[in-house]
Amino acid sequence: MRAALAAWLVLSLLGGAGAEDKCGDPPAPSRSVPAPQLSPEERLSPHMPASLRCDACHAIAFQIEEQLSKAEGKVGKKALKESDYLEVLERSCSQDWESYGVLELDGEKRLSGPGLPTQQSLSVLVSGGPWPGRLSKLCHGYVGEQGEAQIYGAHRRGPAALRQLLCHGAKGPCAGRKERPHRPKAPQNEL
């Protein structure tokens, strides 16, 4: 049954190729977007490739910020007790990270997912595989390196302070880099 459904879906997506649409107009030109070509390190290493560590750090800072803000919202925006923020930080790092993956834009591989700059609409995202484990491992490393109290203190000062602490400090993965501008969304074709 699944095979039949998958075949129907593929055929329905490809069915109009070469035919005119209902109004008699020729069909829109099709585009092909290849998946990013990953090096052996990017595919097999248990560690986040150096070229993606800055993006990964921003994703981690975003997730920590989200989780801590959510927990503070439950107690009326008051500061959390140490035991509470320790639990939130552990939960932040131990989440599944499945919404993150790598894509290629203008020949450059980038990490993509919640909290990262908006990417072009026409790209192939490779998620799952080693990316969730790498993000979790990096997150735990940042928490261990910086300390829970220092991370929570930076969070209380605001998202920019947390990103500065984790990502842009002297030893951070984005040290010496300017923040990459958010790419504008590619215009969508209107009907």
N, C-alpha and C positions, 0 to 999 in steps of 0.2 A: 504494500500500500504506500509506504514512504517513497519507494523508488518511483512509483507512478506519479505521486504528487510532485516529486522533485523534477521528473521529466516534463510534466505539464507546466511547471513554473518556468523552466528553462525555455521550453518551446513558446510559451506565451510572451516571454521577454524578447525572444528572437523572432517571433512570428511575423512581425511587421517589417523585417529587414527586406529592402528592395521593393516593397509595395507602397502604394500611395495610401495616405491616411483617408479618413472618411470624408474629408472636405475636398479631396482631389489634389491636395498639395503633396509634393514629394516628402518622404520622411526626413526628419532631422538627421544630420550626419552623426554617425556613431563615433565614440571616442574609446580608446583603449588606454587603460592606466595599469602599468605593471606593478607588481608587489615590489617592495624594496629588496635589493639584493644584499643579503646579510653576509658578512665575513664569517669565517670560522669562530673568531672570538665572540662576535655578536650572537651567533647561534648557540655556541656550546659552553662558553665560560660561565661559571657560577657568579661572576662579578659583573657589575655594570660597566660597560665600556666607557673609557674616559671621555669620549666625545659626547656621551649622553648624561654624564653625571650632573651637569648644571640643570638640565631639564628635570632630571629625577629629583634633585634637591628641591626645586620649586614645587613639584608634585607632592613631595613629602611635607613640605611646609604648609601647603594648602590643606592637606588632609588633617594634619595636626591641628591647625587653626580651626577647621570646621568642627572637628570632634570636641575640642576644648570649648568652643563657643556654644555648641549644642549642650554640653554638660553644664556650663554656666547658666544657660537659659532655663534649665530645669530648677536652678536654685535662685532665680531672680537676678541674674547678672552679677551676683556676688562672687567674690574669690572662692575658689574651690579649696577644700582641705587637702593637705598633702596626699593622704591616702586616695582621695578621689582623682586628683590629677595624675598620680602614678598609674592608676587603673586605666584612665583615659589614654594616656600615652602608650601603654602596653597594647590596648585595644587598637589604637591608631596604627601601630606598626604591624600588628598581627592580622589586620584585615586581609581580604583576598586579593586586592589590587588588580582585579581582572578587567577593570575599565581602562587600563593603560596599555599602550603598545607603541610600536615604532612605525613611522612612515617616512617617506622620502619626499622632500620638497626642494625643488631646484637643485637636485643632485646632493642634497645634504640630509642625512638621517636625523630625525627629531623624535623625541618622545612626545606622545599626545595623550590627552585625557583630561579629566576635570582639573581645573585650576591652572592649566597651561594655555598659552596664547592660542587663539582661534586659528585653525589651519584652513587651507584651501579645501573647498568642498569635494573636489575631484582627486582623491588620493586613496591609496589602499593602506589600511592600518593592519599591522601584524601584531596581534595581541595574544595573551596566554603564553604558553611555552615558558621560557626562562624569566620573562619580565616581572611577573608578580613576586617571585622569590627574590629577585635582585632588589626590587623596591623595598620589600620587607626587611631584607638584610641590611640595606643602607639605612633605613629608618632606625632600626635597632642600634646601628653603629653611631648615628648622630645623637640619639638619646644617651647612649653610654658615654660618648665623648664629651658632650656638652653638659650633661647632667639634667635630670628632670626639673629641678628647681630653677635653673637658669633658663631652660626652654619655657617653662610656665611664666616666668617673669617677663621674658621677651614677648610672649603671647599677650600678656596683660598690657604691654605698651603698644601693641597693634601688629597687624600682619606684616608691615614693612620691617619692623624690628625683628620679628621671628625669621623672615627671609634673610635679613642682614646677618643675624647670628649664625644660621645654619649654612647659608649658601655664599654670602659675599664677604665673610670675614677673611682675615689673612690666610687661613688654611682652607677656606671653603672652596668647593668645586667651581664656583663662578668668580673667584678672586681675580681681579684685574680685567674682568669682562664687563662691558656695559650691559644693562638689561636689554634683552632683545625686544624690539618693539612688537606689539601685537599686530599680526598681519590682518589687514582687512579681509572680511569674508568675500569670497568670489561672488560676483553678482549672479543671482539665480535667474534662469529664464522664466519669464512670466507666461502664463497661459493666455 
